[in-house]
Amino acid sequence: MTRTVVSVSAVLALTASLPLVGQSDAPGGPVPVALLQARRAALLQTMPRGVLVINASRIRSIEGEYPQDSDYREDNDFFYLTGIESPNGVLVAIQPDSGSSGGEVLLYLTAAPPKRDAWSASRTSADSAGRALTGLAEIRIRPAMRRSLVGGNSAAPQAGGQAAAPVDPMVSVVDSIAAAGGLSRVPSRTVMGMLRVVKDSDELRRLRRASEISAEAHREAMKRSRPGMWEYEVEALVEYTFRRHGAERVGYPSIVGSGVNSTILHYDLSRRQTNPGDVMLIDAAAEWGYFTADLTRTYPMSGRFTPRQRAIYDLVLGTQQAAIDATRPGVTIAEIQTLARAYMKDHSGDLCAPGDCTRYFIHGLSHWVGMDVHDVGPYFTPLKPGMTFTIEPGIYIPGEALGVRIEDVILVTATGAENLTKAAPRTAAEIEALMAEGRRGGR
């Protein structure tokens, strides 16, 4: 594979004179070319003998699909390896010798349009800007889709023939590449999961910023919440803060549940009016530069927890802190979850009598987080520095309309763990103090 090293400054200098495409005009900026090259090299070293194909996303139709959900978002694996947004692009990795540093990566993009598109935003094409942003010396032009008649052929349509079906010439291109080397197809998910589970410096930069924006949005909700507000009003505060700080979209559908809705894990209606004495559970996070945080906080709408709410809250917080303290290289997520559930059981006292509070802890403790809120990667591998995952214990008691979850994004470091979302208040005292501050400010 030919590798061309292009500096970030060279990319920015070149794209300054060209239509802004890819991520050169996005809040997160372009992915450094050296890192893209390192990722592709790691892919070739990791993948078994064969041909691996990663397709870009497609532009959705505002006619036949939901128009409010029609913005273009690139496929995670395609963006990870190319750093660009290019509808219908195809990346082909060829490895003739498993485990070697040989092989090559081919990138197929659509041809640059002959003139400006008055209907759609510019995307990266097979041109000099595409080569600069990806660090690939060559980008091949993707053959265009064509249509043929089902049961017939496009050259000689038959009377009464059925509606035309799309035919993708890339299938034949990939088949020819595989046949020439006597290679078979390699599924991408396992290979890419192993690559993406440990984050490099640019990935961590993006995830840190997504975490900071998410924490600020939760702080804003705490400051401005008052009994009587509707859940959708609070949701609007959170998501406005995301966009105000450059987040391009939510990382996942926001969960804003008050009262009994705080006990519904994936509640997403935001239709209830809050009452004095309610707790509000917000599980919402921003996506910034293709990376999303995952952050949950629970707070009292009246500004102060009741003694019962605070006792449950403190048990969840203690459970989370015990799990964070146990995080370090070499342990597994399964081991941390076992420890967390043991902590909750041992410290329940009579809060959930008869029995302990683990019967109200009805979900897992953790999942990977990165380009997806539930990111790819093997769950039984020992932790390594650069891995990022959530720690999110919870207690949900529907009969009391009381749900408490505390969730943060945790980065594994060489010596332990770093909480990337710690700027959102975690202790009951910190939450109550921030809410009091908001009331003093007349907000």
C-alpha positions as CSV (number, residue, x, y, z in Angstrom):
1,M,0.0,0.0,0.0
2,T,1.3,3.4,-0.9
3,R,1.4,5.8,2.1
4,T,1.7,9.5,1.7
5,V,2.3,11.6,4.8
6,V,0.5,14.9,4.7
7,S,0.6,17.3,7.7
8,V,-2.6,18.8,9.2
9,S,-1.4,22.3,8.2
10,A,-1.0,21.2,4.6
11,V,-4.5,19.8,4.6
12,L,-5.9,23.1,6.0
13,A,-3.8,25.1,3.5
14,L,-5.1,23.1,0.6
15,T,-8.7,23.0,1.6
16,A,-8.7,26.8,2.2
17,S,-8.6,27.3,-1.6
18,L,-11.2,24.6,-2.3
19,P,-14.9,24.1,-1.4
20,L,-15.1,23.1,2.2
21,V,-15.8,19.4,2.4
22,G,-15.3,16.4,4.7
23,Q,-14.7,17.7,8.2
24,S,-12.6,20.7,7.3
25,D,-15.5,23.0,8.1
26,A,-16.9,21.0,11.0
27,P,-16.5,22.0,14.7
28,G,-14.3,18.9,15.2
29,G,-12.0,19.7,12.3
30,P,-10.3,17.2,10.1
31,V,-8.7,14.0,11.5
32,P,-4.9,14.3,11.4
33,V,-3.7,12.4,8.3
34,A,-1.0,10.6,10.2
35,L,-3.6,9.0,12.5
36,L,-5.7,7.9,9.5
37,Q,-2.7,6.3,8.0
38,A,-1.9,4.6,11.3
39,R,-5.4,3.3,11.6
40,R,-5.4,1.8,8.1
41,A,-2.0,0.2,8.7
42,A,-3.3,-1.3,11.9
43,L,-6.3,-2.6,10.0
44,L,-4.1,-4.5,7.5
45,Q,-2.0,-5.9,10.3
46,T,-5.1,-7.0,12.3
47,M,-7.3,-8.5,9.6
48,P,-7.0,-12.1,8.4
49,R,-6.2,-13.0,4.9
50,G,-9.0,-11.8,2.6
51,V,-10.9,-8.8,1.4
52,L,-12.8,-6.4,3.7
53,V,-15.3,-4.0,2.4
54,I,-16.6,-0.9,4.3
55,N,-19.4,1.1,2.6
56,A,-20.1,4.7,3.3
57,S,-23.6,5.9,4.2
58,R,-26.2,7.1,1.7
59,I,-28.2,10.3,1.5
60,R,-31.7,9.6,2.6
61,S,-34.7,10.8,0.6
62,I,-36.8,13.7,2.0
63,E,-39.7,12.3,-0.1
64,G,-39.8,8.7,0.9
65,E,-38.2,8.8,4.3
66,Y,-38.6,10.9,7.4
67,P,-37.5,14.4,6.4
68,Q,-36.8,15.4,10.0
69,D,-34.2,12.7,10.2
70,S,-32.6,13.1,6.8
71,D,-29.3,14.8,7.7
72,Y,-26.3,12.8,6.4
73,R,-24.2,11.0,9.0
74,E,-21.2,9.0,7.8
75,D,-20.8,5.3,8.6
76,N,-18.5,5.0,11.7
77,D,-16.0,2.6,10.3
78,F,-15.8,4.5,7.0
79,F,-15.2,7.8,8.9
80,Y,-12.7,6.1,11.2
81,L,-10.5,5.0,8.3
82,T,-10.9,7.9,5.9
83,G,-11.9,11.0,8.0
84,I,-14.3,12.1,5.3
85,E,-18.1,12.3,4.6
86,S,-18.7,10.8,1.1
87,P,-22.0,9.3,0.3
88,N,-21.8,5.9,-1.5
89,G,-18.0,5.7,-1.0
90,V,-16.4,2.3,-0.7
91,L,-13.2,1.3,1.1
92,V,-11.6,-2.0,0.2
93,A,-8.9,-3.5,2.3
94,I,-6.9,-6.3,0.7
95,Q,-4.7,-8.6,2.9
96,P,-3.0,-11.5,1.0
97,D,-1.0,-12.7,4.0
98,S,-2.7,-12.8,7.4
99,G,-0.9,-10.8,10.1
100,S,1.6,-9.1,7.8
101,S,2.2,-5.4,7.2
102,G,1.6,-6.0,3.5
103,G,-1.7,-5.5,1.7
104,E,-3.3,-2.3,0.5
105,V,-6.3,-0.1,1.0
106,L,-8.3,1.1,-2.0
107,L,-10.8,4.0,-1.8
108,Y,-13.6,4.5,-4.3
109,L,-15.5,7.8,-4.2
110,T,-17.9,9.4,-6.6
111,A,-16.4,11.7,-9.3
112,A,-16.3,15.4,-8.6
113,P,-19.4,17.1,-9.9
114,P,-18.8,19.1,-13.1
115,K,-20.6,22.1,-11.6
116,R,-21.9,23.3,-8.2
117,D,-24.8,21.4,-6.8
118,A,-27.6,23.9,-6.0
119,W,-29.6,21.3,-4.0
120,S,-27.1,19.6,-1.6
121,A,-24.1,20.5,0.5
122,S,-20.7,19.6,-0.9
123,R,-19.2,16.2,0.0
124,T,-15.8,14.8,-0.5
125,S,-15.2,13.4,-4.0
126,A,-12.4,11.6,-5.9
127,D,-10.3,14.8,-6.3
128,S,-7.3,16.6,-4.8
129,A,-9.2,17.6,-1.7
130,G,-10.2,14.0,-1.1
131,R,-6.6,12.9,-1.4
132,A,-5.4,15.6,1.0
133,L,-8.0,14.9,3.7
134,T,-7.5,11.1,3.6
135,G,-3.7,10.9,3.0
136,L,-4.2,8.5,0.1
137,A,-2.1,9.1,-3.0
138,E,-4.9,7.7,-5.2
139,I,-8.6,7.7,-5.0
140,R,-10.5,5.7,-7.6
141,I,-13.8,6.8,-9.1
142,R,-16.7,4.7,-8.0
143,P,-18.7,3.3,-10.9
144,A,-22.2,4.7,-10.9
145,M,-25.2,2.7,-10.0
146,R,-27.3,1.6,-12.9
147,R,-30.8,0.1,-13.2
148,S,-31.9,-3.1,-14.9
149,L,-35.2,-4.8,-15.3
150,V,-36.1,-7.6,-12.9
151,G,-36.4,-10.7,-15.1
152,G,-35.0,-8.8,-18.2
153,N,-32.0,-6.6,-19.0
154,S,-31.5,-2.9,-19.3
155,A,-30.3,-3.1,-22.9
156,A,-33.5,-4.8,-24.2
157,P,-36.4,-4.2,-21.9
158,Q,-39.4,-6.5,-22.4
159,A,-43.0,-5.4,-22.7
160,G,-44.6,-5.6,-19.4
161,G,-41.3,-5.8,-17.6
162,Q,-41.2,-5.2,-13.9
163,A,-39.9,-2.0,-12.2
164,A,-36.2,-1.4,-12.6
165,A,-34.0,-2.6,-9.8
166,P,-30.6,-0.9,-8.9
167,V,-27.4,-2.8,-9.9
168,D,-24.2,-1.9,-8.1
169,P,-21.1,-2.3,-10.3
170,M,-18.9,-2.2,-7.1
171,V,-20.0,-5.8,-6.4
172,S,-18.3,-6.9,-9.6
173,V,-15.3,-4.8,-8.8
174,V,-14.8,-6.4,-5.4
175,D,-15.5,-9.8,-6.7
176,S,-12.8,-9.3,-9.3
177,I,-10.3,-8.1,-6.7
178,A,-11.0,-11.2,-4.5
179,A,-10.8,-13.6,-7.4
180,A,-7.5,-12.2,-8.6
181,G,-5.9,-13.0,-5.3
182,G,-7.8,-16.1,-4.5
183,L,-9.3,-14.3,-1.4
184,S,-12.6,-14.5,0.4
185,R,-14.6,-11.8,2.1
186,V,-13.7,-10.8,5.7
187,P,-16.6,-9.6,7.9
188,S,-15.8,-6.1,9.2
189,R,-17.4,-6.0,12.6
190,T,-15.0,-8.2,14.6
191,V,-11.9,-6.6,13.0
192,M,-13.1,-3.0,13.4
193,G,-14.3,-3.6,17.0
194,M,-10.8,-4.6,18.0
195,L,-9.3,-1.5,16.4
196,R,-11.8,1.0,17.7
197,V,-12.0,-0.1,21.3
198,V,-8.7,1.6,22.2
199,K,-9.0,5.3,21.4
200,D,-6.1,7.4,19.8
201,S,-5.3,11.0,20.6
202,D,-7.8,12.5,18.2
203,E,-10.6,10.2,19.3
204,L,-10.0,11.2,22.9
205,R,-9.9,14.9,21.9
206,R,-13.3,14.6,20.4
207,L,-14.8,12.5,23.2
208,R,-13.5,14.9,25.8
209,R,-15.2,17.8,24.0
210,A,-18.5,15.9,23.7
211,S,-18.2,15.1,27.4
212,E,-17.6,18.7,28.3
213,I,-20.6,19.9,26.2
214,S,-22.8,17.2,27.7
215,A,-21.9,18.1,31.3
216,E,-22.6,21.8,30.6
217,A,-26.1,20.9,29.3
218,H,-26.8,18.9,32.5
219,R,-25.6,21.8,34.6
220,E,-27.9,24.2,32.7
221,A,-30.9,21.9,33.2
222,M,-30.2,21.8,37.0
223,K,-29.9,25.5,37.2
224,R,-33.1,26.3,35.3
225,S,-35.5,23.5,36.4
226,R,-38.6,24.4,38.4
227,P,-41.6,22.4,39.4
228,G,-44.4,22.8,36.9
229,M,-42.1,22.7,33.8
230,W,-42.8,20.1,31.2
231,E,-40.3,17.5,30.5
232,Y,-40.0,18.7,26.9
233,E,-39.0,22.2,28.2
234,V,-36.1,20.7,30.1
235,E,-35.2,18.6,27.1
236,A,-35.1,21.7,25.0
237,L,-32.7,23.4,27.4
238,V,-30.4,20.4,27.2
239,E,-30.4,20.0,23.5
240,Y,-30.1,23.8,22.9
241,T,-26.9,23.8,25.0
242,F,-25.6,20.9,22.8
243,R,-26.0,22.8,19.6
244,R,-24.9,26.2,21.1
245,H,-21.5,24.6,21.7
246,G,-21.1,23.1,18.3
247,A,-22.5,19.6,18.7
248,E,-23.9,18.5,15.4
249,R,-26.5,16.2,16.8
250,V,-27.6,14.3,19.9
251,G,-25.6,11.2,20.6
252,Y,-28.9,9.2,21.1
253,P,-32.6,10.1,21.8
254,S,-32.6,12.1,24.9
255,I,-34.3,10.6,28.0
256,V,-35.9,13.2,30.2
257,G,-38.2,11.5,32.8
258,S,-39.8,12.9,35.9
259,G,-41.7,11.2,38.7
260,V,-42.6,7.6,37.7
261,N,-41.1,8.2,34.2
262,S,-37.7,8.2,35.9
263,T,-38.1,4.5,36.4
264,I,-38.6,3.8,32.7
265,L,-35.1,3.0,31.3
266,H,-35.6,4.3,27.8
267,Y,-38.4,6.7,28.3
268,D,-38.4,9.1,25.3
269,L,-41.8,10.9,25.2
270,S,-41.0,14.0,27.3
271,R,-44.7,14.7,27.7
272,R,-45.3,15.0,31.5
273,Q,-45.6,18.1,33.6
274,T,-43.4,18.0,36.6
275,N,-44.6,18.4,40.2
276,P,-43.0,19.5,43.5
277,G,-41.2,16.6,45.0
278,D,-40.4,14.8,41.7
279,V,-37.0,13.6,40.8
280,M,-35.9,14.3,37.3
281,L,-33.7,11.7,35.5
282,I,-31.9,13.0,32.4
283,D,-29.9,10.6,30.2
284,A,-28.7,12.8,27.4
285,A,-25.4,13.6,25.6
286,A,-24.0,15.4,22.7
287,E,-22.3,14.1,19.6
288,W,-19.3,16.3,18.7
289,G,-17.0,15.4,15.8
290,Y,-18.6,12.0,15.4
291,F,-18.0,11.0,19.0
292,T,-20.7,10.9,21.7
293,A,-20.6,11.0,25.4
294,D,-23.2,9.2,27.6
295,L,-24.2,11.0,30.7
296,T,-27.0,10.6,33.2
297,R,-27.9,12.7,36.2
298,T,-30.8,12.6,38.6
299,Y,-31.9,15.7,40.6
300,P,-34.8,17.0,42.6
301,M,-37.1,19.4,40.8
302,S,-37.8,21.3,44.0
303,G,-34.1,21.9,44.5
304,R,-33.6,19.6,47.5
305,F,-33.8,15.8,47.8
306,T,-36.1,14.3,50.4
307,P,-34.4,12.2,53.0
308,R,-35.6,9.0,51.2
309,Q,-34.5,10.2,47.8
310,R,-31.1,11.2,49.1
311,A,-30.6,7.9,50.8
312,I,-31.3,6.0,47.6
313,Y,-29.2,8.5,45.6
314,D,-26.2,8.1,47.9
315,L,-26.3,4.4,47.6
316,V,-26.2,4.6,43.8
317,L,-23.4,7.2,44.0
318,G,-21.4,5.0,46.4
319,T,-21.9,2.0,44.0
320,Q,-20.6,4.0,41.1
321,Q,-17.6,5.3,43.0
322,A,-16.6,1.8,44.1
323,A,-16.7,0.7,40.4
324,I,-14.7,3.7,39.3
325,D,-12.1,3.1,42.0
326,A,-11.8,-0.5,40.8
327,T,-11.1,0.5,37.2
328,R,-7.5,-0.1,36.0
329,P,-5.7,-1.9,33.3
330,G,-6.0,-5.7,33.5
331,V,-9.4,-6.0,35.0
332,T,-12.5,-6.7,33.0
333,I,-15.9,-5.0,32.9
334,A,-17.5,-8.2,34.2
335,E,-15.3,-8.1,37.3
336,I,-16.2,-4.4,37.9
337,Q,-19.9,-5.1,37.6
338,T,-19.6,-8.0,40.1
339,L,-17.9,-5.7,42.5
340,A,-20.5,-2.9,42.0
341,R,-23.5,-5.2,42.7
342,A,-21.8,-6.6,45.8
343,Y,-21.2,-3.0,47.0
344,M,-24.9,-2.1,46.5
345,K,-26.0,-5.3,48.3
346,D,-23.7,-4.9,51.2
347,H,-24.7,-1.2,51.7
348,S,-28.4,-1.4,51.2
349,G,-29.3,-1.8,54.9
350,D,-33.1,-1.7,55.1
351,L,-33.6,0.8,52.3
352,C,-35.3,-1.8,50.0
353,A,-36.5,-4.2,52.7
354,P,-37.4,-7.0,52.5
355,G,-34.2,-7.8,50.6
356,D,-31.5,-5.6,49.3
357,C,-31.6,-2.9,46.6
358,T,-29.9,-4.9,43.8
359,R,-33.4,-6.2,42.8
360,Y,-34.1,-2.7,41.6
361,F,-30.8,-2.5,39.7
362,I,-32.2,-4.0,36.5
363,H,-29.6,-3.4,33.9
364,G,-25.9,-3.8,33.3
365,L,-23.3,-1.5,34.7
366,S,-21.3,-0.6,31.7
367,H,-20.9,-0.5,27.9
368,W,-18.2,0.9,25.5
369,V,-18.7,4.4,24.3
370,G,-17.2,6.3,21.4
371,M,-18.4,6.8,17.9
372,D,-21.6,5.0,19.0
373,V,-23.2,5.4,22.4
374,H,-23.0,1.6,22.6
375,D,-19.7,1.3,20.8
376,V,-18.1,-1.8,19.3
377,G,-15.5,-4.0,21.0
378,P,-15.2,-7.2,22.9
379,Y,-16.6,-7.1,26.5
380,F,-14.4,-9.8,28.1
381,T,-11.1,-8.4,27.1
382,P,-8.9,-7.0,30.0
383,L,-9.0,-3.2,30.1
384,K,-6.2,-1.2,28.5
385,P,-5.3,2.5,28.6
386,G,-7.3,4.4,26.0
387,M,-10.5,2.3,26.4
388,T,-13.6,4.3,27.2
389,F,-16.8,3.0,28.8
390,T,-19.7,4.0,31.0
391,I,-20.3,3.2,34.6
392,E,-24.0,3.6,35.4
393,P,-25.6,1.9,38.4
394,G,-29.2,2.7,39.0
395,I,-32.2,1.9,41.4
396,Y,-35.7,2.1,40.0
397,I,-38.7,1.8,42.3
398,P,-41.9,2.4,40.3
399,G,-44.2,2.1,43.3
400,E,-42.5,5.2,44.8
401,A,-42.1,7.0,41.4
402,L,-38.4,7.1,42.2
403,G,-35.7,6.2,39.7
404,V,-32.1,7.2,40.2
405,R,-29.3,6.6,37.7
406,I,-25.8,8.2,37.7
407,E,-23.7,7.6,34.6
408,D,-20.3,8.9,33.5
409,V,-17.8,8.3,30.7
410,I,-14.7,6.6,32.1
411,L,-11.3,6.6,30.4
412,V,-8.9,3.8,31.4
413,T,-5.5,5.3,32.2
414,A,-2.1,3.7,32.8
415,T,-2.7,3.8,36.6
416,G,-6.5,3.8,36.9
417,A,-9.4,5.8,35.6
418,E,-10.4,9.3,34.6
419,N,-14.0,10.6,34.7
420,L,-14.5,12.5,31.5
421,T,-17.9,13.8,32.4
422,K,-17.1,14.9,36.0
423,A,-18.0,18.5,35.3
424,A,-21.6,17.6,35.8
425,P,-22.3,17.6,39.6
426,R,-22.4,14.1,41.1
427,T,-22.9,14.4,44.8
428,A,-26.3,15.4,46.3
429,A,-24.7,18.4,48.0
430,E,-23.1,19.6,44.7
431,I,-26.4,19.2,42.8
432,E,-28.4,21.1,45.5
433,A,-25.8,23.8,45.6
434,L,-25.9,24.3,41.8
435,M,-29.7,24.4,41.9
436,A,-29.7,27.0,44.7
437,E,-27.3,29.1,42.6
438,G,-29.7,29.0,39.7
439,R,-32.5,30.2,41.9
440,R,-30.4,33.0,43.4
441,G,-29.7,34.2,39.9
442,G,-33.3,34.5,39.2
443,R,-33.2,32.1,36.3
